[in-house]
Amino acid sequence: MSPSTVLDVEMNGYDAEKLAMLLRLLPPAPPGWVEAAQQLPAAREAIESIGARAEADAAYRARVLADLEAALEAEGFEPSPAALAALRGRLLTD
């Protein structure tokens, strides 16, 4: 099946109202998940900013690769394991 193929999917008797009611029954997301989701745009922006500067400046790139944590902190972002992995991946794929 090609990606452009349109599928006709039947929803097994669950309409939008029923799905909305079922979703309301779920417990709220844990605060840590909410906080992590709220930080994603800032993390992506910081990683992209560092990556763009590293592409343009070899000395800056070397400093960042030597201390990824400091590079993220300088952008005002907490160097979580996920952010460090994303930054490392961004720099090593250039």
HELIX and SHEET records of a PDB file:
HELIX    1   1 ALA A   16  LEU A   25  1                                  10    
HELIX    2   2 PRO A   31  ALA A   56  1                                  26    
HELIX    3   3 ALA A   58  ALA A   66  1                                   9    
HELIX    4   4 LEU A   68  ALA A   74  1                                   7    
HELIX    5   5 PRO A   81  LEU A   92  1                                  12    
END                                                                             
